[in-house]
Amino acid sequence: MSQGWFESFAGRRVLLLQGPMGSFFRRLSQDLSLAGAQVFKVNFNGGDWLFYPTGAMNYRAPMSQWPAWLQTRLEDLQIDLILLFGDCRPVHQAALRVARKLGIEVGVFEEGYIRPNFVTLERLGVNGHSTLPRTSAHYAAKDSGPPAAEHPVGHTFSAMAWQAVSYGLAAWLGRIAFRHYTHHRPIGVQEALRWVRSGWRKAWYGWHERGHLDILRIQADHRYFLVPLQVFNDSQVQVHAQFRDVAQFIEHVVRSFAQHAPADTLLVLKHHPMDRGHVNYTRLIRALAQTHQVLRRVVYLHDQHLPTLLRHARGVVVINSTAGMAALHHGVPTLACGSAVYDLPDLTYQGSLDDFWIAAPYAAPDPVLYRQFRGYLIESTQLNGSFYRPLGVAETRSGLVWPQVPLLTLDARSDAPSRERASPKMRATVPSLTP
C-alpha cells in the first residue's frame, strides 16, 4: 500500500453508507482504520447488516426522516468524508444533498470505467454526474506516460453471484427489523433464484451459441454493428439517458438500423452477462426485426467473447456502457446514445444514430487522444482491483491497489462540465449524408 494513501486518510472521520453487495465495505473499513482514520457505518437492511454486523448504526426509521437523521449524525460525529457506492440510489441522493449543504467531501465508488481490472472512485459523482473535464482539448494536452502495470482480477462472476444471493436473502429475512426500507432494485428470494438461474443459463448459452463467434469474425468480418446491452435496471440508463429502459433503446436501434444501415450489414445485439437470469429480449428483438423486415440481418447473442466481437465490428452503439470504453480501446468507431465520460469529439462519433451506420468507417477514435484520455482516467478515477474478489497481490485488506496520489485529493473541478461540440477534424472526414 502506498504511503501517500496512508497519509491522506490519517486523522479523518469517515462515514460509510451502502457499498456493493458483499464484504467490500467491511474490508475497506479495515484499510481506513490501518491508515489512521476513524470509521463509522450505516446499515439500511438485512443485507447490509449481514456483511457489516458489528460497529455500525442501523437506520430503521422512515426514509422521509433520513436527511434530518443523517445531518444530525454528520454534525455530532464531525464527519469530514462520506464514502458510498452508486450516486443514483435514493438514500445516496439525499446524502449527497446533505453533504453539499454541510460542505462535507464525498467519494463515490462505482464499477470500473475500464473493465475488468479496475473499480471507480470519484469525488462527488460518477458517469453523468462525474466532474471529469468534458473537452477533448483537456486530454490532448495531457500525457500520463506509459501505463502502470495492471494486476488481473480474474473471473469474479461466481464470487459476485454468491454475495448477491446472500445479500438478497438477508435483506428479505431482515424485513421485520428494517420495515421502512425500500431497495432501489429487486431483492429477496426471487432475486436470489434469478442469480441461480443465471448460473445454469451461462452454461446453456455457451453450448447453444457454439460456433457463432467464428461465423461473425470470419464470414461477417467488419460487416456487423455491435450493440452491447446494459443491465435492465441500470441507473445509468434511467438517469443519464433519454430512454425509458433498455427495451426502448433496442427499439430505437433496430428501427434506425433497418431504415439507414447498408443492406449488406448485420446488427448484433449482445445480452449483458449480469442479466442472464433476469430478462430475455428474444421475443422483442424478433418482433422488431420482423416489423422492420430485417429478420435475417439481426443477431441476438448472450455469451460470446466481447473483445473478439469488438475487434471484428464495423461500429459499436451503446447507451453509456463501459463497453464503449472497450470499443475505443480496440479502435472501433463508437456512438454513445446517453451521457458518458468518454463521449468526446475525436473519440466517439458526434452525429446522429441514423447517420452513424454510413459514417462509421470514417469515425475511428483518435488513438493518441484515447491513450491520453485513458491514462488520465486511470490516474484520477480508477483503482486496480475488484469489489468481489480481492487481489492477492495487494497489501491491503480491501484487495485494491491504492495509488501514490490519493484520488480524493486531486484538484476540484466544475460540478457542471461544459460540453464541447464535435471537432472540425472528425466532421471533415465524414462524407455528406444528405442530398
C-alpha angles and dihedrals in degrees: 000000000000120000089225091064093047091053094048094061100036110122095005124134108223130191119200117204123178117339134186115302104277141032101316098106091048090053091043090054089057090054091049092049091050088052090056100259126135108232131206129179138198122207120200104181144008092275092057089047093049092061096034104032100154135045095023137112114237113217109209104156125104114286090242087071095047099094094051092044091049094048091052092050093046091053096042094047093040091230114190100177133038121195121194141157117241122006097217098067111110093237090052096044088057090046092052091054092050092046091050090051092052096039094242119156117243128201117197122204120202139158110290123281084215115049144245104359102044143062125201128244117175138165115254099347150349139233108358090007093050119126092213112132112267100207126094090217091066093059095038087063093052129082116180093183123228114350118257118250113275122219108219115236094205124208113344103169098097093046092048092045096054092045090049091049092048092047093049095048092047091049090051093047091046096056092109092056093043099032096153096053122108117186121223089232134031114282134170139068094325091051091050090052090051089059090050089050089049090061097056092039089058089059093044095051091045089059098036094051097044111141095018093106093053091051092053098044095045109028098029100032108162091350097100136070115220123218112187106199123220129228110289094240097034109151088214088067095043096045108024103039139057093238124102091218143329091281091060089049090053090052090050093051098044092049093049093045092051093050102040114017121101111269094240095057132095132217114222117192115193120203117230110253092226090057097059094106097036114049140007122199097191096113094042094050093045091049092049092047091051093047092051094040096240099110093130092048100053122082126187117200133180112181116025132127105273098203090054092048090050095050092056099040124108090213143344129228120196138160097226102307123150084240083081089066090050090052091052089048089059092046094248120153106252137193121197114202094190138039111298133164090231095050095111134138111269090022103060131021109266099199131084128293090244090059096041095075090065099030098049097095088058097045105069113150118259103256094209093050090046092052091050093045093048092048092051091046093053093044095050107029113013134086121192109240145051136272092222107039116036117224111248091213096058118101091218139088091233092056093230124128104233118208126240089242110055112238095221096056099056119118113295116243136199116294089218107048116201121242118235120218119238111287121248089240094063094041093049093057095052116087121233111277098190129074 
